[in-house]
């Protein structure tokens, strides 16, 4: 495993995020550990409310104490981000780690021109002003496929959705971050624009050897852009593997069920779709005495209610949290 | 040419006839009150015992009062006070209210809780009583000075402004573009001043416009009670009412100041309503 020799860029260990309210505590993320290596695109997959966004926001230190209790460790290179001071976090944000959001309509300030929003970041992190800043802005806009100075003078409401997402991306990339967190950046766009943005992210990532943590619930998007996939369910990692392995040989029934509920282009007619019955469990602070997916699992068996299964190695770098034999899942596919 | 959202709002405002009429009337009244007394060398306190209680005529357009003072001069000079009190007290309350509300809304949580409970507490106090108390406290040292009036009225009015701004900022704080700016490493102060407050500007402006008339009324009421500044519309109305009687009605003494007061208030309300419509983000270009 040569890749393990490369020092990881982002190293998350035992990260838990618990939201505390007077009524009850909700553990949205439960002891998850993963790495993102330099130049790698990692997908974070799962249905709504499984802890994807909470994970990404905790990397940038956006959960406010004491309402959110964040424990564990998040290291970016040599620097521990968990418990870092606001000033240290500000230095990292937008500079070493950037984020792009789901909704390009609401992630730009309606009262500021594109130029004003971009130049603010340049001034802050790179101390670039005047013509140098302008040259850098035009350069980055050209990279995201926007040509012409007049776009700099535009307000967000004068731009189309795809154009706004390009601007957001440009803003995130201005300071050449090592890690880009993309929180469902294509969900609100229509399919053609979605493909364009994905292609853009992919090419920018290759050029810069940047790492991307790509959050999505769309496995089609995952197959296009990710090197590795982490599947989350109920705030836990249930499977982790290379993209091709996850998509073609899932080793967790949840991943399997997710795939069966996604339309396919390689099967005529899109294949039949099988929704996952039921809802994700209500999260609480308590320790689980069964697999979190057991109530919805088609492969549920006796041992499933015998404490929560551990995350085990299933060969190579693959991790899975399930007690069903690998052989059984493989035979089901053939 | 690309227009800013603010320019677009101004465009919409100019298309609203009632608001434009309100603005024009206000400009006219403000101009008359500020400039005319200087140009025409009007003296509101010049008494002419021989010409008491003259009805409107070519010489005294608005007539004279019981001491033979020219009502044109008194109404215009009184208007200065009323407008100045309206603007200054509103400015005080906008400054205090916006700063207070913005901080409370931006930080939220316990800070917000503590700050807004103080506002609730002050809301609970009988405000007229408070104003009168402040006025009396200052009246010993500075009789006839307008500063206590600005302070007293401003300090009562800022509560509502603080509440409005706090609510708006609280909602904006969790908007994605503010989050996005925060995640680009922008500091709290800059985030608040550059990214959050411009988005509240419209609401502040509308509310400030509507606050001016209520401050003018308050001041008039204080003057009416004899607690106000020496010469203002409220004072003149009070004088006018004092001389109204069924046997000999000096109607003009009451009519002019109250008409000016009324027209100003209505104009301000028209302008405020127009601003609210123009600045509504859902409005069309």
Interface residues (C-beta under 8 A of the other chain):
Chain A: X60 X62 X64 X67 X86 X89 X90 X91 X92 X93 X94 X95 X98 X99 X101 X102 X103 X106 X107 X108 X109 X110 X111 X112 X113 X117 X120 X121 X124 X125 X150 X153 X154 X155 X157 X158 X168 X171 X172
Chain B: X2 X3 X4 X5 X6 X109 X175 X176 X177 X178 X179 X180 X181 X182 X183 X184 X185 X186 X187 X188 X194 X195 X198 X199 X201 X281
